[in-house]
Amino acid sequence: MKFPNWLSQRAVQKKDAIAIIYKSPSNREVWTYSQLENEVDRWIERLLGLGIKSGDRVGLLLANQPQYMILVHALVRCETVAVFLNIRLTAEELSWQIEDSQTKYLICDEFTQLTANSLRSRIENLIIENCSLSPAHYPVGRMGRSKGLINLDNIQGIFYTSGTTGKPKAVPLTYNNHFHSAIASALHLGIEPDDNWLLCMPMFHVGGLAIAWRSVINGKAITLLPKFDEQEVLEAIANERVTLISLVPTMLTRLLQHPNWASLQKLRAILLGGAPASPELIERCQQLNLPIMPTYGMTETASQITTLLPHEVPIRQGSSGLPLFGNRLRIVDLHDTEQELPIGAIGQILVHGASVMGGYLNQLENKAVEDGWLYTGDLGYLDLDGYLYVISRRSDLIISGGENIYPMEIEAILLTHPAIAEVCVVGIGDREWGEVVAAVIVTNVQLSLEEIRDFCEHTSLARYKLPKSIHIWESLPKSASGKVLRQKIRDRLES
């Protein structure tokens, strides 16, 4: 099914309406929908000049900025597939994702140029372009708005998400996934005439990009920040008439510690996702009369799948809400996935809806989606009214500050250390970060936390994945079959 280009339609229908407000510490830019469309036209010419053609996969290695959003829309018009790359990863981690996704072109900026240069030496025939300079010398594009049709079945972008084992998984999301996610969110949260969504999450995460799609589909404004900063967020809320914001619990905790936290009371919605929120954080928000909306979602579902509305928070403690319009949930037995569990019973969460991906890229033999149902691997239960309660995320996955970290990657690196015989990495509960990385090692020598962190960092591990604590044990607890008892280790550390 083909659909008129979302941005092009808004550039006609709401040409003078504000699309983006970009605020950096030293600058403020405002883009109307017509101005945004004109800049997209110019970028199309620049991209075509690089040789980019329909079907190509183009990597985006960028910090939050207007050019990011412009390029996303330009790649739509070029009928290419965007590959969203985490700027916090090392060149080695990125090179694997670029090769796995068959990315031919990489667009960087002044902040990621050094990493891009390193990738150039690793990947043959990778074409790199720096987007720091606007293509002002290009005329308005020759493609024309009338040709800007979107095939909803086509893949819009590829996102990499961490699993509990092996390499990161590539999640291809279609325009249909994004469209239905945006519509379902609007139906659940409502749309106000003056809505302005603050985007302070990375746009390479689906939670950040989903805000961009919601805004253009609904014809509303975005206030974009280069990164999350407590002072900048609170000032933007106060000065730009922001009405909605998406945060992970760590971000909200930091905002509440700021002297100007009361700006949050101006909002009509605070979507809280990416990691489970502690009961203490939920209770404090209630005491401060903040309109929090705990959510459950993932990359594989193009962001939100359930959301609890503010008036429901006091009476549905611990819930992440009802499924958004068009979505369905099932709870099945962990061992017999054909067996659906009764109300209140804890099992694996299955999700069905138009925003659910079709399957992981390059992993046809390991299906996560069957008959439209996504097997999330997460544990939870439903109450009598259909509200979801998430008990835990994927059993071994560490979620720290909204970032997914899988233990086996860190363990593989630590086991290359000549003094380490065995290792187990787990996530330990933390008030600020949700979880932090802890490593238990078996060694005959004394190793300090600094030594271990330096070793991991020098072996291409991103800084946010580095262990926050090291514990030296004589042996690791194991089952009769020799499997390391990860939960027993986690329980011992947390006690």
C-alpha positions in Angstrom: 0.0 0.0 0.0 1.3 3.4 -0.9 0.7 6.5 1.2 1.4 10.2 0.5 4.8 11.3 2.0 4.1 12.4 5.6 6.4 15.4 5.6 5.4 16.6 2.1 1.7 16.5 3.1 2.4 18.5 6.3 4.5 21.0 4.3 1.3 21.8 2.3 -1.3 21.5 5.0 0.6 23.2 7.8 3.4 25.0 5.9 3.9 27.8 8.5 3.4 25.6 11.6 6.5 24.9 13.6 8.1 21.5 13.0 11.3 21.7 15.0 12.7 24.0 17.7 16.4 23.1 18.1 18.0 24.4 21.3 21.7 24.0 22.0 23.6 25.9 24.8 24.7 28.6 22.2 21.9 28.5 19.6 18.2 28.4 18.9 16.8 27.4 15.5 13.1 27.2 14.4 12.0 25.2 11.4 8.5 25.4 9.9 7.2 22.4 8.0 7.8 24.1 4.6 11.3 25.1 5.6 12.0 21.5 6.7 10.7 20.2 3.4 12.8 22.6 1.3 16.0 21.6 3.2 15.0 17.9 2.6 14.8 18.6 -1.1 18.3 20.0 -1.1 19.7 17.0 0.8 18.1 14.7 -1.7 20.3 16.3 -4.4 23.4 15.9 -2.3 22.6 12.2 -1.5 21.9 11.5 -5.2 25.2 13.1 -6.0 27.0 10.6 -3.7 25.5 7.8 -5.8 22.9 6.7 -3.3 20.0 4.9 -5.0 16.8 3.2 -4.1 17.3 0.2 -1.9 20.7 1.2 -0.6 21.4 1.0 3.1 22.7 4.3 4.6 24.2 4.4 8.1 23.5 7.5 10.3 26.3 8.1 12.9 25.1 11.4 14.2 24.4 13.3 17.4 20.9 14.9 17.9 20.6 17.9 15.5 18.1 19.1 12.9 20.3 17.5 10.1 19.5 14.1 11.7 15.8 14.6 11.2 16.3 16.2 7.8 18.4 13.2 6.6 15.8 10.7 7.9 13.2 12.4 5.7 15.5 12.7 2.8 16.4 9.0 2.9 12.6 8.3 2.9 12.3 10.2 -0.4 15.3 8.5 -1.8 13.6 5.1 -1.0 16.7 3.9 0.9 17.0 2.1 4.2 18.4 4.0 7.2 20.7 2.2 9.5 20.7 3.8 13.0 24.1 3.6 14.6 24.8 4.2 18.3 27.4 7.0 18.5 28.6 5.6 21.9 29.8 2.4 20.4 33.5 1.8 19.5 34.6 1.5 15.9 34.9 -2.3 16.3 31.4 -2.6 17.5 30.1 -0.4 14.7 32.0 -2.1 12.0 30.3 -5.4 12.8 26.8 -3.7 12.6 27.7 -2.0 9.3 28.9 -5.2 7.7 25.9 -7.2 9.1 23.4 -4.6 7.7 25.3 -4.3 4.4 25.6 -0.6 4.8 27.2 1.1 1.8 27.1 4.7 2.8 27.9 6.3 6.2 26.9 9.8 7.1 28.7 11.3 10.1 29.1 14.8 11.6 31.9 16.8 13.2 31.5 14.8 16.5 31.7 11.4 14.9 34.2 12.1 12.1 37.1 10.4 13.9 35.1 7.2 14.4 34.0 7.3 10.8 37.6 7.6 9.6 38.5 4.6 11.7 35.6 2.7 10.0 36.9 3.7 6.6 40.1 1.8 7.2 38.2 -1.3 8.4 35.5 -1.6 5.8 36.4 -1.7 2.1 34.3 0.5 -0.2 32.4 2.3 2.6 31.5 5.8 1.4 31.6 8.4 4.2 30.0 11.8 4.0 30.1 14.5 6.7 26.8 16.3 7.1 28.1 19.2 9.2 27.8 21.7 6.2 24.4 22.4 4.9 23.9 21.7 1.2 22.8 25.3 0.6 24.4 25.5 -2.9 22.1 22.7 -4.2 18.8 23.9 -5.8 15.5 22.6 -4.6 15.4 19.0 -5.6 14.3 17.7 -8.9 12.4 14.7 -7.4 9.3 16.8 -6.8 6.8 16.4 -4.0 4.3 14.6 -6.2 6.8 11.6 -6.4 7.1 11.4 -2.6 4.9 8.3 -2.0 5.6 5.9 0.8 5.2 2.2 0.4 4.1 1.2 3.9 5.5 -2.3 3.4 9.0 -1.1 2.8 11.7 -1.2 5.5 12.3 2.4 6.8 15.2 1.6 9.1 17.3 -0.9 10.9 17.9 -0.7 14.6 20.3 -2.8 16.6 19.1 -4.1 19.9 21.0 -6.1 22.5 20.0 -9.6 23.4 21.1 -11.9 26.2 23.5 -13.9 24.0 25.7 -13.4 21.0 25.9 -10.3 18.9 23.3 -7.5 18.8 20.2 -8.2 16.8 19.1 -6.1 13.8 15.5 -5.0 13.9 14.1 -3.9 10.6 11.0 -1.7 11.0 8.7 -0.8 8.2 6.8 2.5 7.6 3.7 0.5 8.5 5.3 -0.3 11.9 6.1 3.4 12.6 2.7 4.7 11.3 0.6 2.4 13.4 2.8 3.1 16.5 2.3 6.8 16.0 -1.5 6.5 15.5 -2.0 4.1 18.4 0.0 6.5 20.7 -2.1 9.5 19.6 -5.3 7.6 20.2 -4.1 6.6 23.7 -2.6 9.9 24.8 -4.8 12.2 22.9 -3.6 15.2 20.8 -3.8 18.8 21.9 -3.6 21.8 19.6 -0.4 23.2 21.2 1.4 19.9 21.7 5.2 20.1 21.7 7.2 17.0 22.4 10.6 17.4 23.9 13.1 15.1 22.3 16.2 14.6 24.5 16.7 10.9 23.9 19.1 9.7 21.2 17.5 9.6 17.8 19.4 6.4 17.0 17.1 4.7 19.6 13.7 3.8 18.5 12.3 5.8 21.5 13.8 8.9 20.1 12.9 8.4 16.5 9.3 7.5 17.4 8.9 11.0 18.7 9.9 12.4 15.3 7.4 10.2 13.5 4.6 11.0 15.9 5.2 14.7 15.4 5.2 14.8 11.6 2.2 12.4 11.3 0.2 14.4 13.9 1.5 17.8 12.5 2.9 18.9 15.8 6.1 20.5 17.0 9.3 19.0 18.5 11.7 20.7 20.7 15.0 19.0 20.0 18.0 19.0 22.4 21.6 17.8 21.4 21.5 15.4 24.5 20.0 15.0 27.8 21.0 17.7 30.3 18.9 18.5 33.3 19.3 22.2 33.1 18.6 22.4 29.4 15.6 20.1 29.7 14.0 22.1 32.4 14.7 25.4 30.6 13.2 24.1 27.4 10.1 23.0 29.2 9.7 26.4 30.8 10.6 28.5 27.8 9.3 26.5 24.8 5.9 25.5 26.1 6.7 21.8 26.0 3.7 19.6 26.8 5.1 16.1 26.5 8.4 14.3 27.2 9.8 10.8 27.0 12.3 9.7 29.6 14.0 6.7 31.1 13.9 6.4 34.9 17.5 7.6 35.4 16.7 10.8 33.5 13.6 11.5 35.6 15.5 10.9 38.8 18.1 13.4 37.8 15.5 16.0 36.9 13.8 15.6 40.3 17.2 16.3 42.0 17.5 19.6 40.2 16.4 22.9 42.0 14.1 23.7 39.0 12.3 20.4 39.0 8.9 22.1 39.3 9.0 22.9 35.6 7.9 19.3 35.1 4.5 20.2 36.5 3.8 22.2 33.4 3.7 19.0 31.3 0.6 17.1 30.4 2.5 13.8 30.0 5.8 12.2 31.1 6.2 8.9 29.3 8.5 6.7 31.4 10.0 3.7 29.7 13.2 2.0 28.6 13.7 0.3 31.9 11.4 -0.5 34.9 10.8 2.4 37.2 11.2 1.8 40.9 8.2 2.0 43.2 10.0 4.8 45.1 10.2 6.9 41.9 6.6 6.3 41.0 5.5 7.2 44.5 7.5 10.4 44.5 6.0 11.5 41.2 2.6 10.9 42.6 3.4 13.0 45.7 4.6 15.8 43.4 1.5 15.5 41.2 3.5 14.8 38.1 1.6 13.3 35.1 3.8 10.2 34.7 2.8 7.4 32.2 4.7 4.2 32.7 5.1 2.4 29.4 6.2 -1.0 28.1 7.7 -1.3 24.7 10.8 -2.3 22.8 12.7 -1.8 19.5 10.9 -4.8 18.1 7.5 -3.0 18.6 8.5 0.4 17.3 8.4 1.8 20.8 5.2 1.8 23.0 3.0 -1.2 23.2 1.3 -0.4 26.5 0.9 2.8 28.5 -0.6 3.6 31.9 -2.4 6.9 32.0 -1.7 9.3 34.9 -5.1 8.9 36.6 -4.5 5.1 36.6 -1.2 5.2 38.3 -2.5 5.3 42.0 -4.9 2.4 41.4 -2.7 0.2 39.2 0.6 0.3 41.0 3.3 -1.5 39.2 1.4 -1.7 35.9 2.6 -0.5 32.5 -1.0 -0.1 31.3 -3.3 -1.4 28.7 -2.3 -2.3 25.1 -2.5 0.7 22.7 -5.2 0.6 20.1 -4.8 -2.4 17.8 -2.4 -4.3 20.0 -2.9 -7.6 21.8 -1.1 -9.3 24.6 -0.9 -12.9 25.7 0.9 -14.5 28.6 2.2 -18.0 27.9 4.1 -20.7 29.8 7.8 -20.3 29.7 8.4 -23.9 28.7 5.2 -24.7 26.7 4.5 -21.6 24.7 1.4 -23.1 23.3 -0.2 -22.9 26.8 -1.8 -19.6 27.5 -1.7 -18.8 31.3 -4.7 -17.6 33.4 -5.1 -14.1 34.8 -2.5 -13.3 37.4 -0.1 -16.1 36.4 3.4 -15.0 35.5 4.8 -16.1 32.1 6.4 -14.9 28.9 4.8 -11.8 27.3 3.7 -12.1 23.7 2.7 -9.1 21.7 0.7 -8.8 18.5 0.0 -5.7 16.5 0.8 -3.7 13.3 3.8 -2.0 15.0 5.5 -5.4 15.6 8.5 -6.2 13.4 8.3 -9.1 10.9 11.5 -10.7 12.3 15.2 -10.1 13.0 17.5 -9.4 10.1 19.7 -12.3 9.1 18.2 -14.6 11.7 15.6 -16.5 9.8 16.4 -19.7 11.7 15.8 -18.1 15.1 12.3 -16.8 14.8 11.1 -14.3 17.4 7.8 -13.7 15.6 5.3 -16.5 14.7 1.9 -15.8 13.2 2.3 -12.1 14.0 3.1 -12.8 17.7 6.4 -11.5 19.1 7.9 -13.7 21.8 9.5 -11.0 23.9 11.3 -13.2 26.4 10.1 -10.8 29.1 8.1 -12.0 32.1 4.8 -10.5 33.3 1.1 -11.1 34.0 -2.3 -9.5 33.2 -4.9 -8.5 35.7 -8.7 -9.0 35.2 -9.0 -5.8 33.3 -6.1 -6.6 30.9 -3.5 -4.3 32.4 0.0 -5.5 32.0 2.5 -6.0 34.9 6.1 -6.6 33.7 8.0 -8.6 36.3 11.4 -8.6 34.6 13.0 -8.0 31.3 15.0 -10.7 29.5 16.5 -12.7 32.3 20.1 -11.9 31.8 19.9 -8.5 30.0 21.2 -5.5 31.9 19.4 -2.2 31.4 21.5 0.6 32.7 20.2 4.2 32.2 18.0 3.0 29.4 20.9 1.3 27.6 20.7 -2.4 26.9 23.9 -4.3 27.8 24.3 -8.0 27.3 26.6 -9.9 29.7 28.1 -12.3 27.3 29.8 -9.6 25.3 31.6 -8.3 28.4 32.4 -11.9 29.6 34.0 -12.7 26.3 36.3 -9.8 26.6 37.2 -10.5 30.2 38.0 -14.1 29.4 40.8 -12.9 27.1 42.6 -11.5 30.1 45.5 -13.9 30.9 44.8 -13.8 34.7 41.1 -14.5 34.5 39.9 -18.2 34.6 36.2 -17.7 34.9 33.8 -14.8 34.8 30.1 -14.0 35.2 28.6 -10.6 34.5 25.3 -9.5 36.0 23.2 -6.4 36.6 22.8 -5.2 40.1 20.0 -2.9 41.1 20.9 0.7 41.4 18.7 3.7 42.4 20.2 6.1 39.8 20.8 3.8 36.8 18.3 1.1 37.3 21.0 -1.5 37.1 24.8 -1.4 37.0 27.3 -3.9 35.6 29.0 -6.1 38.1 31.6 -8.7 37.2 32.5 -11.8 39.3 35.8 -13.3 38.3 37.9 -16.3 39.3 41.6 -15.5 39.3 44.8 -16.3 41.3 46.0 -12.7 41.3 44.6 -9.4 42.7 43.0 -7.3 40.0 41.7 -3.8 40.7 38.5 -2.3 39.2 40.6 0.3 37.4 42.7 -2.4 35.7 39.7 -4.3 34.6 38.0 -1.2 33.2 41.1 -0.2 31.4 41.5 -3.6 29.9 37.9 -3.7 28.7 38.1 -0.2 27.2 41.3 -1.0 25.4 39.6 -4.1 24.0 37.0 -1.9 22.2 34.2 -2.0 24.8 32.0 1.1 25.0 32.4 3.0 28.3 28.8 2.6 29.4 29.3 -1.2 29.3 32.3 -1.1 31.6 31.9 -2.9 35.0 31.1 -0.7 37.9 32.3 -3.3 40.4 34.6 -6.3 40.5 34.3 -9.3 42.8 36.9 -12.0 43.1 35.6 -15.4 44.1 37.3 -18.8 44.4 34.8 -20.4 42.1 31.4 -19.7 40.4 28.3 -21.6 41.5 27.2 -24.1 38.8 24.5 -26.6 38.1 25.1 -30.3 37.8 25.5 -29.9 34.1 28.1 -27.2 34.6 26.0 -24.2 33.8 26.8 -21.1 35.7 24.0 -20.1 38.1 23.7 -16.5 37.1 20.6 -15.7 39.3 22.3 -17.2 42.4 25.3 -14.9 41.7 23.1 -11.9 41.3 21.2 -12.8 44.5 24.4 -13.2 46.5 25.7 -9.8 45.3 22.5 -8.0 46.0 22.3 -9.4 49.5 
